[in-house]
Amino acid sequence: MFTHMFNEVRYEFVRTIAEGGMGTVSEALQHGSGAFQKTVAIKLIREEYSAIPEFRDNFIGEARLVADLIHTNIVQIYHLGEMSNTYFMVMEYVNGGNLERFLEIHQALNIPVPEEIAAFIASRICRGLAYAHTKRDKNGQPLGIVHRDINPKNILINNEGDVKITDFGIAKARDLMYSHEGEVIVGKDGYLSPEQARKEVTDPRADIFACGIVLAELLLSQNVFLGETPEQTHENILHKPLPDFEALRPGLNPNLAKILAKALERNREDRYQTAFEFLTAIEMHLYCDGYGPTNEKLATYCSDLLKKSESIAGTY
């Protein structure tokens, strides 16, 4: 076997992109030989959390898991490292913004997300999920990946119109991540599947429900399950009747409303059974008459949206 010790790469921090109680995500420059330079993102967990074995093992598990998820609709992880008693991940830098900010701009401008743009974004989420859900290890065994945290903050859109899933930090995968299912509710309250809200064991259909919530929010400019408290939100996810989507958005294509309703079936046996099935339904709707939305059209739409929002504080 050929082995070689390469020189250590050097990272230069540029700015903090996001900061939370457990760590930060920063933009950085990766420097190499011959004036090589590449923009990356670095996810760094705080030293006190690195010292907690379960949290540290989950962080390492996320890096190991996503390292082999090589897909245009998933944020790539390049390297896992340790520095000053804390762990960090070097990740693909996505030059753009997340879906949460995308929605905020539409609300500030008081304009709806175009129907075909909303459906296209959801189709790209499904495309990334379909790949992750069916991923196998080097021995051909299914990894059993369930993201469990699909929500607007974890969906990125770059300037080229690529939609990318990120943050597999609470994903479930065989032999890589702790799940704690049956003990605690895992995931963001407003985007849980009914089975997550009941603390049941999940499968990929949980991510399909969450993607349905995201699609509904893109189309209706609201989270249809969100309550005033986490407990009320959980109750809404479990029992609140689905709204009349066509009444909330006059002119909504009835076929897309049916697709959305199927994704949000409480009984997972009645839901789309795979992300690929959900993806196929959306794409058949989008392209049944021929030419439909593309990455380039999404990129152009986002660029035009930015121009309209120049008077709003902050940027997409």
N, C-alpha and C positions, 0 to 999 in steps of 0.2 A: 504494500500500500504506500502511495506517495503522500508524504506529509511535509509541510513547510511552515515555519513560524513567520507570520507576516508582521510588519510593523504595526503598532497600535494606531488606530485612527484617533483623531482629535475632534471634539465637539465644541463649538462656540455658541453659547446661548444668545439668542437674538431678542426674544420677547416672550412673555407669558401669554398663552392663548386662553387657558382656562385654569381656574384654581378652586379646589374643594377642600373639605376637611381632611381627606386622606392623602392628597397629593396634588400635583400640578401637571399640566401639559404645556410644553413650550415649543416654540419654533427655534430651530438651531441649524447651524451650518456644520456639515461633516467635512473635515479636511483630510486629504490624503496626499500621496506623493505627486510631484509634478504639478503643483498648484491645483490639484483636483478639489472640487468643491460641490457639495450637494445639499440642498435644503431638505431637512427632515423634521419630524416632530419627536419630542422626547417626553415620555410619560414617566414621571418620577413619583414614587411613593415616599411618604414621610418616614423618617428613621424609626419613630415609635411604632408604626404599623409594620415596618420590615421586621421588627423584633417579635411580632406575634406570629407563631408558626403557621396557623391556619390561613391568615391573611397573606403571608409571604408565599405559602405553597400555592394559593389560588392565583396570585399574581404571576408566579412562575408557570403555573398551569395554563393561564391565558396566553402567555408568550409562546409556549410550546405548541398549544393548539392552533393559534392563528398563523404561526410560522409556516404551516403546511396548507393554509387556506389561501391559495393563490388564484384570485379571481378579480375581475375588473370592478365588481360591485361590493368588494370587501376591502377595507383598509389593510394594507400589508404591514406585517411586522418584520423588521430586518435583523434585530439584535436584542438580546437580553444581557444586561450587564449589572455589575455591582460597584458602588462607589461610596466611600465614607459610610459604610454600614447601612446602606440603603440600596434598593434595587431600582433599575430603570429599564425602560423599553424604548428602543429606537424604531420609529414607525414612519410609514409613508406620510409625507406632508400633503394635506389636501388644501389647495389654494382656492378657497371659496367660503362656504359657511354651512351651518346646520339647518335642518328643516324647521326647527323652532323659530329661528330668526326669520326664515323665509315666510312663515305664517305671520309673525309679528309685523312684518313690513306690509303684508296685504291688509291686515287689520288696521294699521295706522293710516294707510291710504284709502281704506274703506272700499276695497275692490276684491271680488272673489278670485280664487285661483281658477284659471280656465279648466274646464272639465277634462280635456284631453291631456293637459299638463299634469293634473292630479293623478289621473289613471296611469300615465306613463311613469311617474315617480313610483307609484305603488308596484308597477310591473317590474321595475328594476330592483326594488327591495325583494320582491318574490324571487327574482332571478338569483340574487346573492344567497337567499335562504335556501333555495332549491339545491344549490351547490353545497352549502354547508351541511344541510340535513342528510345528504347522501354521501358525504365524504367517508372514505375508508382509510384504515391505517395501511402500513406497508405490507401487512400480511393479508390484506383484503377483508379485514373485519370492520363492520360499521362502527364509527366513532360515537354514534348516538347523540349528535350535537343538537341542543335546543338553546337558542340565544337567550330567551326569557326576559329580555329587556329592550324589545323593539319599541322605540318612541322617538318623537321628532328630534330630541337632542342627540340621539345616537345615529341619525341619518345625515350624511354630509352630501353636499352637491359642489363639485369643483367648477372652475370657470369654463371647462370644456363640456359641461353638461353630464358628467359621470355621477351617478348616484351611488354612494358607498355606505355600507353598514360598518359601524365601528363599535368598540367597547364590548368585548365578549367577557367582561370581568365577572359576571354572574352566570355565564353560560354553563350548561350541563353537558358533560362529555365523559364517556367511559374512561375511567382510570386517570383522568386529568384534573377534574374539578370536583369540589365538594358541592352537593346539591341541597342537603338539609330539607328536602321535600317531606312534607308531613309534619314538620316542626314549626316552620316560620313561613310567612308570605315573602316570596322573592320576586322583585320587579318593581317598576314604578306604578304607583297606585292607579292612575288613570288609564293604564295600558295593560292591565292584567287580563289574562284569559279567565273564564269562570273556574277552570280547574286550579289555576294559581290562587285565585281568591278563596278557594275551599281548601288550600294547602294539599292538594292532591298531587300525585306523581304526574309530571307533564311528558308530552311527546311533541314532535314538531308541529302538531296542530295548534299548540298554544301560541306559537309565533304567527300563525295564519290569522288568528283572532286579533292579535295585537296589530298586525299589518292592516286588518280591516278597520280598526279604530283610527289608525293614521289616515287611511284613505277617506274615511268619513269626515275627519277633521279638515282635511284638505278641501273636500267638496262643500262642507257646511260651515266652515270657519268656527267650529266649536267641537269640543270633546263631548260626545253625546252621553257619556256616563259620569262625567265629573260632578261630584257632590261637594258640599261645604266641608266635609270631614272625610278622612280616609275610610272610615267605617261606612259612611253613606255612599261613597264611591264604590266600595266593594259590594254593597247591597244593590246598587244600580246595575253593576256588571252582572250580578247573579239574577236579578228579577225585573228590572225596569223594562217595560215593553219598548221595542225598537221604534223610533219615530218614523213618520211618513217622510222618507227622504225627498220625494218629489214635491211635497208640500213645503219643506224647509228650503229647498232650492228649486224654485219653479223653472221648468224647462230641462231639468235633469233627465238624461236619456233613461227610459224605463229599464233597458237592458243592464245599464251600469248599476242602477238601483238594485236590481235582482242579484247581480254579482256581489254587491256590497252586503246585502242581506244574508247571502249564503256564507260569506266569510265570517259573519257575526252570529252564526247559529250557536246557541248556548251548548247544545248537545254536540260534542265534537264528532260524533258519528254522522251528523247531518252537515257538517262543515266541509269545505274542500279538504280532501284527505292528504294532499301534498301541496307544497308551495308551487311545484311545477304545474299542478292542475289549476291553481289559482292564477298563476302567470298565464297559462294558455287561455283561460276565460277572458282575462283582460286584453290580451293581445288579439284574440279573435274579435273582440269588440272594437279595439282601436283600428285594426287594419282590414276589417272586412270589406271596406269599400276601396281599398288600395293604399295609397301613400298616407302615412300617419306620423305621429311625433317621433323624433329622434333625439339623440344626445345634442346634436347641433341646434335643433329647435329649442330645446330646454336651455342651452347655453345662451342663445339669443334672447330668450324670454327673461332670464335672470339679469342679463346685461341691461335690457330695457327697463326692468323693474328697478334696478339700482339708480338709473337716471331719474326715474319718477320720485325716488325717495331721497333725493339729495338734500331736501329741506328737513329730513328727519335726523335727529341726533343718532350717531352710530352708523355703522355700515353693515351690509349683509355679509 
